[in-house]
Amino acid sequence: MARNEVRPVIKLRSTARTGYTYVTRKNRRNDPDRMVLRKYDPVARRHVDFREER
C-alpha cells in the first residue's frame, strides 16, 4: 500500500530549544497550516509547545 500526501510524516520540534523532537502524521486536509501541540519534553522535564517543522 503506497503512502500518499494526504497524511505526511511531520517532525514536531520543542520550543524549549532542547532539540527534542516527536515524529507523527497529520491530515493535511484538516490542518493545512503548521501544527502546534503541547507535549512533554523529557530534556526540559516539563510540558512545552512543539511546533511543526518542514
Backbone as CSV, one residue per row, in Angstrom:
resi,resn,N_x,N_y,N_z,CA_x,CA_y,CA_z,C_x,C_y,C_z
1,MET,0.836,-1.172,0.000,0.000,0.000,0.000,0.885,1.242,0.000
2,ALA,0.680,2.109,-0.958,1.528,3.286,-1.111,1.149,4.383,-0.123
3,ARG,2.149,5.095,0.326,1.912,6.261,1.185,1.478,7.422,0.297
4,ASN,0.462,8.156,0.753,0.027,9.297,-0.041,0.360,10.596,0.685
5,GLU,0.128,11.697,0.018,0.494,13.002,0.559,-0.626,13.652,1.367
6,VAL,-1.728,12.934,1.583,-2.800,13.489,2.409,-2.388,13.445,3.877
7,ARG,-1.670,12.379,4.282,-1.208,12.234,5.666,0.315,12.115,5.700
8,PRO,1.042,13.235,5.530,2.504,13.163,5.515,3.073,13.017,6.923
9,VAL,4.303,12.515,6.982,5.038,12.417,8.238,5.622,13.791,8.534
10,ILE,5.441,14.275,9.772,5.970,15.584,10.161,6.817,15.432,11.415
11,LYS,7.721,16.380,11.627,8.524,16.436,12.839,8.021,17.581,13.701
12,LEU,7.858,17.305,14.985,7.471,18.331,15.939,8.692,18.636,16.796
13,ARG,9.195,19.868,16.737,10.386,20.259,17.481,10.001,21.109,18.688
14,SER,10.683,20.877,19.796,10.403,21.560,21.048,10.725,23.048,20.944
15,THR,9.871,23.889,21.536,10.136,25.323,21.569,11.018,25.706,22.754
16,ALA,11.365,24.729,23.605,12.253,24.996,24.742,13.720,24.968,24.314
17,ARG,13.973,24.806,23.014,15.317,24.799,22.440,16.213,23.706,23.018
18,THR,15.627,22.529,23.285,16.406,21.397,23.761,16.801,20.475,22.622
19,GLY,16.183,20.641,21.449,16.486,19.786,20.318,15.672,18.510,20.283
20,TYR,14.763,18.322,21.235,13.956,17.112,21.293,12.846,17.189,20.255
21,THR,12.575,16.071,19.565,11.543,16.043,18.530,10.631,14.838,18.700
22,TYR,9.410,14.989,18.244,8.461,13.890,18.079,8.209,13.750,16.587
23,VAL,7.896,12.544,16.131,7.538,12.292,14.733,6.117,11.760,14.717
24,THR,5.260,12.349,13.890,3.867,11.940,13.814,3.350,12.172,12.404
25,ARG,2.095,11.852,12.185,1.430,12.111,10.904,0.300,13.109,11.136
26,LYS,-0.039,13.843,10.090,-1.177,14.748,10.194,-1.983,14.710,8.913
27,ASN,-3.256,15.026,9.033,-4.135,15.095,7.875,-4.042,16.506,7.308
28,ARG,-3.495,16.618,6.116,-3.274,17.934,5.517,-4.582,18.634,5.147
29,ARG,-5.643,17.875,4.917,-6.930,18.495,4.577,-7.559,19.165,5.802
30,ASN,-7.416,18.554,6.979,-7.998,19.137,8.193,-7.109,20.206,8.810
31,ASP,-5.794,20.068,8.698,-4.838,21.003,9.293,-3.842,21.473,8.237
32,PRO,-4.231,22.396,7.367,-3.313,22.818,6.313,-2.155,23.681,6.814
33,ASP,-2.333,24.386,7.932,-1.256,25.214,8.457,-0.394,24.401,9.422
34,ARG,0.649,25.022,9.953,1.577,24.302,10.814,0.935,23.947,12.144
35,MET,1.212,22.738,12.590,0.602,22.206,13.800,1.428,22.585,15.034
36,VAL,0.726,22.908,16.133,1.365,23.177,17.419,0.668,22.315,18.463
37,LEU,1.438,21.453,19.130,0.897,20.580,20.164,1.668,20.795,21.455
38,ARG,0.986,20.670,22.571,1.635,20.777,23.876,1.940,19.362,24.354
39,LYS,3.226,19.034,24.413,3.661,17.689,24.765,4.796,17.761,25.779
40,TYR,5.160,16.601,26.321,6.199,16.528,27.337,7.583,16.513,26.702
41,ASP,8.468,17.357,27.200,9.861,17.381,26.773,10.701,16.775,27.891
42,PRO,11.243,15.565,27.710,11.995,14.928,28.786,13.324,15.613,29.096
43,VAL,13.879,16.366,28.157,15.123,17.085,28.425,14.856,18.264,29.349
44,ALA,13.790,19.015,29.066,13.410,20.151,29.914,12.611,19.704,31.137
45,ARG,12.115,18.453,31.109,11.315,17.845,32.176,10.060,18.649,32.502
46,ARG,9.360,19.094,31.452,8.088,19.788,31.603,7.352,19.771,30.268
47,HIS,6.096,20.149,30.295,5.296,20.236,29.072,5.571,21.575,28.394
48,VAL,5.850,21.520,27.102,6.107,22.719,26.305,5.393,22.569,24.966
49,ASP,5.316,23.664,24.211,4.737,23.626,22.877,5.740,23.008,21.913
50,PHE,5.242,22.150,21.045,6.034,21.567,19.982,5.453,22.058,18.673
51,ARG,6.291,22.658,17.824,5.850,23.208,16.554,6.326,22.334,15.400
52,GLU,5.486,22.292,14.376,5.830,21.514,13.181,6.949,22.202,12.429
53,GLU,7.925,21.423,12.032,8.977,21.960,11.162,8.934,21.205,9.846
54,ARG,9.375,21.860,8.786,9.309,21.234,7.469,10.699,21.045,6.920
